[in-house]
């Protein structure tokens, strides 16, 4: 069934995704960036939630940003960053940044395709999500703790669990958006903002999403 998930992801990459228009867009001087949206097979315990859409051993690679960073401190994110002059476009940048941040071996990553651009006004970046399949997983961990606090592989079925779905709100600001709770030994990680928006749209496009209560909110740390 995991091979079915890979085939569904490849089909999604082929047809593309139409992203929502985000408030503000990006300015004329916006920097180009890319993130690696990497699905694969869990190297640890399977998901606790039984999903009809995905197998219990399907996962996605995420990291928690260091709390000391100037932009988005402590937030859960995909590996990624700005394009550099020597990068081979968004794909090259996403693979390079993922290797630098998590220690993965890029040769074990099968790139399925890019998924258009998202303009982020808050950081003035134009970001390209690179969808990929981890055909030969390698060990991962936080390489530079000044940038990443931890690296982990989240079970997709647990992300789909309605019990782990929330609407994130920022007190005092007109923001609300999808969020996910990712259980771990210390409690849970909160996935919200850009990363949660990407996952939410992908799960809907793939037909993996389960009905959940959008009225359940969680405050987003900013």
C-alpha positions as CSV (number, residue, x, y, z in Angstrom):
1,X,0.0,0.0,0.0
2,X,3.0,2.3,0.5
3,X,3.7,2.0,-3.2
4,X,0.2,3.2,-3.9
5,X,1.0,6.3,-1.8
6,X,4.1,6.9,-3.9
7,X,2.1,6.6,-7.1
8,X,-0.5,9.0,-5.8
9,X,2.2,11.6,-4.9
10,X,3.8,11.2,-8.4
11,X,0.4,11.8,-10.0
12,X,-0.1,14.9,-7.9
13,X,3.3,16.2,-8.9
14,X,2.4,15.6,-12.6
15,X,-0.9,17.5,-12.4
16,X,0.3,20.2,-10.0
17,X,-1.4,22.1,-7.2
18,X,-3.1,25.5,-7.3
19,X,-2.1,27.2,-4.0
20,X,-4.4,29.8,-2.3
21,X,-3.4,33.4,-2.8
22,X,-1.8,34.5,0.5
23,X,-2.3,38.0,1.9
24,X,0.1,40.6,0.8
25,X,2.1,38.5,-1.7
26,X,5.8,39.1,-2.1
27,X,7.6,42.3,-3.0
28,X,9.8,43.1,-6.0
29,X,12.9,42.1,-4.1
30,X,11.5,38.8,-2.8
31,X,14.2,36.1,-2.4
32,X,13.7,32.7,-4.1
33,X,13.5,29.7,-1.8
34,X,12.6,26.0,-1.9
35,X,11.4,23.4,0.6
36,X,11.6,19.6,0.4
37,X,8.3,17.8,1.1
38,X,9.7,14.3,1.5
39,X,7.5,11.3,2.1
40,X,8.8,7.8,2.8
41,X,8.6,4.8,5.1
42,X,8.9,5.2,8.8
43,X,12.1,4.1,10.4
44,X,10.5,3.7,13.9
45,X,7.1,2.9,15.3
46,X,4.1,3.0,12.9
47,X,1.3,5.5,13.3
48,X,-1.1,5.1,16.2
49,X,-4.1,6.1,14.0
50,X,-5.6,3.7,11.5
51,X,-6.2,5.6,8.3
52,X,-8.2,4.1,5.4
53,X,-6.2,6.3,2.9
54,X,-2.6,5.7,3.8
55,X,-0.5,2.9,5.4
56,X,0.7,3.1,9.0
57,X,4.3,3.3,8.0
58,X,4.1,6.3,5.7
59,X,5.8,9.4,7.0
60,X,6.9,12.9,6.1
61,X,10.2,14.6,7.2
62,X,9.9,17.7,9.4
63,X,12.2,19.7,11.6
64,X,11.7,22.1,14.5
65,X,13.5,25.4,14.0
66,X,15.8,26.7,16.7
67,X,14.1,29.1,19.2
68,X,17.0,31.6,18.7
69,X,16.3,32.2,15.0
70,X,15.1,35.7,13.9
71,X,12.4,34.3,11.6
72,X,9.8,31.7,12.6
73,X,11.7,30.6,15.8
74,X,10.7,27.2,17.2
75,X,8.3,26.5,14.3
76,X,8.0,23.1,12.7
77,X,9.0,23.3,9.0
78,X,10.1,21.3,6.0
79,X,13.8,21.3,5.3
80,X,14.6,24.1,2.9
81,X,16.0,27.6,2.4
82,X,17.1,30.2,-0.1
83,X,18.4,29.4,-3.5
84,X,22.1,30.0,-3.9
85,X,23.9,30.8,-7.2
86,X,25.4,27.3,-7.5
87,X,22.1,25.5,-6.9
88,X,20.4,23.7,-9.8
89,X,17.1,25.6,-9.3
90,X,14.6,24.9,-6.6
91,X,15.3,21.1,-6.7
92,X,19.0,21.6,-6.1
93,X,18.4,24.1,-3.3
94,X,15.8,21.9,-1.5
95,X,18.2,18.9,-1.6
96,X,21.2,20.9,-0.5
97,X,19.4,22.5,2.4
98,X,17.9,19.2,3.5
99,X,21.3,17.6,3.5
100,X,22.8,20.5,5.5
101,X,19.9,20.6,8.0
102,X,19.1,16.9,8.5
103,X,22.2,15.0,7.2
104,X,20.1,13.0,4.7
105,X,21.8,11.6,1.6
106,X,20.3,13.3,-1.5
107,X,21.0,10.3,-3.7
108,X,18.4,8.4,-1.8
109,X,15.7,10.9,-2.6
110,X,13.6,10.5,-5.7
111,X,12.3,13.9,-6.8
112,X,8.7,13.6,-8.1
113,X,8.3,17.3,-9.2
114,X,7.8,20.9,-8.1
115,X,4.5,22.3,-7.0
116,X,4.5,25.9,-8.2
117,X,5.3,29.0,-6.2
118,X,3.9,30.5,-3.0
119,X,4.6,34.2,-2.2
120,X,5.2,34.8,1.5
121,X,4.9,38.5,2.5
122,X,5.9,37.9,6.1
123,X,9.4,36.9,5.1
124,X,9.4,38.3,1.5
125,X,10.2,35.0,-0.1
126,X,8.9,33.1,-3.1
127,X,8.9,29.5,-2.1
128,X,8.7,26.4,-4.3
129,X,7.7,23.1,-2.6
130,X,9.6,20.2,-4.1
131,X,7.7,16.9,-3.7
132,X,9.8,13.8,-3.3
133,X,9.9,10.2,-2.3
134,X,12.5,8.7,0.1
135,X,13.5,5.6,-1.9
136,X,16.6,4.9,0.2
137,X,16.2,6.5,3.6
138,X,19.3,7.5,5.5
139,X,19.7,8.5,9.1
140,X,18.7,12.1,10.0
141,X,19.2,14.4,12.9
142,X,19.7,18.1,13.6
143,X,23.0,19.0,12.1
144,X,23.4,22.6,13.3
145,X,21.5,23.2,16.6
146,X,21.8,27.0,15.9
147,X,19.2,26.4,13.1
148,X,17.3,23.3,14.0
149,X,16.3,22.0,17.4
150,X,15.2,18.5,16.2
151,X,14.5,16.5,13.1
152,X,11.7,13.9,13.0
153,X,9.6,11.8,10.7
154,X,5.9,12.3,11.4
155,X,3.5,9.5,10.7
156,X,1.1,10.7,8.0
157,X,-1.8,8.7,9.4
158,X,-1.4,10.5,12.8
159,X,-1.4,13.9,11.0
160,X,-4.7,12.8,9.4
161,X,-6.2,11.8,12.7
162,X,-9.1,14.1,13.4
163,X,-8.1,14.1,17.0
164,X,-4.8,15.8,16.0
165,X,-6.3,18.5,13.7
166,X,-6.8,22.0,14.9
167,X,-7.4,25.6,13.6
168,X,-4.4,27.7,14.7
169,X,-5.2,31.3,15.8
170,X,-2.8,34.1,16.8
171,X,-4.3,36.0,19.8
172,X,-4.8,39.7,18.8
173,X,-4.3,39.1,15.1
174,X,-6.7,38.3,12.3
175,X,-5.0,35.0,11.5
176,X,-6.5,31.5,11.4
177,X,-5.2,28.4,9.6
178,X,-4.9,24.7,9.7
179,X,-2.7,23.0,12.3
180,X,-1.6,19.5,13.3
181,X,-0.6,18.0,16.6
182,X,2.3,15.5,16.2
183,X,2.5,13.3,19.3
184,X,6.0,12.6,20.7
185,X,7.6,11.5,23.9
186,X,7.6,15.0,25.4
187,X,4.0,15.7,24.4
188,X,3.5,17.0,20.9
189,X,4.8,19.3,18.2
190,X,2.5,21.9,16.8
191,X,2.6,22.2,13.0
192,X,1.0,25.5,11.8
193,X,1.5,28.4,9.4
194,X,3.1,27.7,6.0
195,X,4.0,24.1,6.7
196,X,0.5,23.2,7.9
197,X,-1.0,25.0,4.9
198,X,1.1,22.9,2.5
199,X,0.2,19.6,4.3
200,X,-3.5,20.5,4.5
201,X,-3.8,21.3,0.8
202,X,-1.8,18.2,-0.2
203,X,-3.9,15.9,1.9
204,X,-7.1,17.4,0.4
205,X,-5.7,17.1,-3.2
206,X,-4.7,13.5,-2.6
207,X,-8.0,12.5,-1.1
208,X,-6.3,11.5,2.2
209,X,-8.0,14.0,4.5
210,X,-10.5,12.9,7.1
211,X,-13.4,15.1,8.3
212,X,-12.3,17.2,11.4
213,X,-13.7,19.8,13.6
214,X,-12.5,23.2,12.4
215,X,-13.9,24.8,15.5
216,X,-11.2,23.3,17.7
217,X,-8.6,26.0,18.0
218,X,-5.1,26.1,19.3
219,X,-3.0,29.3,20.0
220,X,0.0,29.6,17.7
221,X,3.2,30.6,19.4
222,X,4.7,33.6,17.7
